[in-house]
């Protein structure tokens, strides 16, 4: 199964529940890449645009490439008032950008969908000399702050979470230096989200590929089991987020 357009089925739910990034992250990227008017920026797979607006606000020449047609329609409505907003509905892996070069290419939890031997060289070639690549994502720890609730939810997974195809996309971001990039550095920020039972089920159903593709009757049984576990634990679950950023550049 090709999971790449899974979220495109549910743009409104995805936009509502996808975790947001922090202001500090955008500040660091914009400063690192020196982004502002006259600079060109490419976003790979913006989805519904959780990471888009801070760059539009710099006055840069912004271009996004997005595989999902529903996501494209969503972001056109969301950011259409910005004259510097442009988006292409196509596959980054195969799209021909011609001679266009960028001062910054960035990915908000999308580049891991692209094999590194395709993605990293293509980004390298799309960057101007000295141009930057920013890769960021949110890692969520659901175990540390939830005690026995975590174990109860794992029992629900064991009993009801039976998917036809496992999500296996992964990327070693440190490998970017094997493709000509230099000055790789990492930084992160800690945030916390708290959901009640219904919110947590909606979050899972709107942002996790395997949960979205889970078939009935497993889907209903799983959602009901998770909901009951959270309610039994006080109708409260804590998600400890690490917002991770990798910055690197082309010499």
Secondary structure, DSSP 8 states (H G I E B T S, - for coil): --GGGSGGGGHHHHHHHS----HHHHHHHHHHHT-STT-EEEEE--TTTTTTHHHHTTT-EEEEEES-HHHHHHHHHHHTT-TTEEEEES-TTT---TT--EEEEEEES-GGGS-HHHHHHHHHHHEEEEEEEEEEEEEEE-STTTTHHHHHHHHHHHHH---SS-------GGGGGGGTEEEEEEEEEEEEEEE-HHHHHHHHHHH-HHHHH--TTHHHHHHHHHHHHHHHTTS-EEEEEEEEEEEEEE-
